[in-house]
Amino acid sequence: MKHHLKQHIEEIIKLTDEEFEFILSHFETTNKRKRQYLLQEGEIADKEYWIVKGCLKATFLMKMEKNIFYSSEWKIGG
């Protein structure tokens, strides 16, 4: 993960090793199995996720007035 994150950040700004280690200290790594959920219905998204490898399917339902909207989106990590 370190290499991919540093490469992604350095597309915008160059970092010293010390600066990158400070940034990295604010991340935690988690692994998910195929078809495993990041969040279940009713849970609050209190984190942001950066996909290193694989893909993520995001679906949500939003009720506005009497219409229900459904959206599905695929994201592929580097």
C-alpha positions as CSV (number, residue, x, y, z in Angstrom):
1,M,0.0,0.0,0.0
2,K,2.8,2.4,0.9
3,H,4.2,2.5,-2.6
4,H,0.8,3.0,-4.3
5,L,-0.2,5.8,-1.9
6,K,3.1,7.7,-2.2
7,Q,3.0,7.4,-6.0
8,H,-0.6,8.7,-6.0
9,I,0.2,11.7,-3.8
10,E,3.4,12.5,-5.7
11,E,1.3,13.0,-8.8
12,I,0.3,16.3,-7.1
13,I,3.2,17.2,-4.8
14,K,6.7,15.8,-4.0
15,L,7.2,14.5,-0.4
16,T,10.2,13.8,1.7
17,D,10.3,10.4,3.4
18,E,9.6,12.1,6.7
19,E,6.5,13.9,5.3
20,F,5.2,10.7,3.8
21,E,5.7,8.8,7.0
22,F,3.7,11.5,8.8
23,I,0.9,11.1,6.3
24,L,1.0,7.3,6.4
25,S,0.6,7.4,10.2
26,H,-3.0,8.6,9.6
27,F,-3.9,5.6,7.5
28,E,-4.8,2.1,8.6
29,T,-4.9,-1.0,6.3
30,T,-7.9,-3.3,6.1
31,N,-8.5,-6.3,3.9
32,K,-11.9,-7.4,2.6
33,R,-12.8,-10.7,1.0
34,K,-14.8,-10.9,-2.2
35,R,-18.4,-10.0,-1.6
36,Q,-17.7,-8.6,1.9
37,Y,-19.4,-5.3,2.8
38,L,-17.6,-2.2,3.8
39,L,-20.8,-0.9,5.4
40,Q,-24.2,-2.4,6.2
41,E,-27.5,-0.7,5.9
42,G,-27.8,1.9,8.7
43,E,-24.1,2.2,9.4
44,I,-22.5,5.7,9.2
45,A,-19.6,6.1,6.8
46,D,-17.1,7.8,9.2
47,K,-14.0,6.9,7.1
48,E,-12.8,7.3,3.6
49,Y,-11.4,4.2,1.8
50,W,-8.7,4.0,-0.8
51,I,-8.8,0.9,-2.9
52,V,-5.3,-0.5,-3.5
53,K,-6.3,-3.6,-5.5
54,G,-9.5,-5.0,-6.8
55,C,-12.8,-3.3,-7.3
56,L,-15.7,-2.0,-5.3
57,K,-19.3,-1.9,-6.0
58,A,-21.2,1.0,-4.4
59,T,-24.9,0.9,-4.2
60,F,-27.3,3.1,-2.3
61,L,-31.0,3.9,-2.1
62,M,-32.1,7.5,-1.5
63,K,-35.8,8.4,-0.9
64,M,-36.8,11.9,-1.9
65,E,-40.4,12.8,-1.8
66,K,-42.2,9.7,-3.3
67,N,-39.5,8.7,-5.8
68,I,-36.8,6.1,-5.0
69,F,-33.5,6.4,-6.8
70,Y,-31.0,3.5,-7.2
71,S,-27.4,4.0,-8.3
72,S,-24.6,1.5,-8.9
73,E,-21.0,2.4,-9.6
74,W,-17.8,0.4,-10.1
75,K,-14.4,1.6,-9.1
76,I,-11.1,-0.1,-9.9
77,G,-8.1,0.5,-7.7
78,G,-4.5,0.7,-8.9
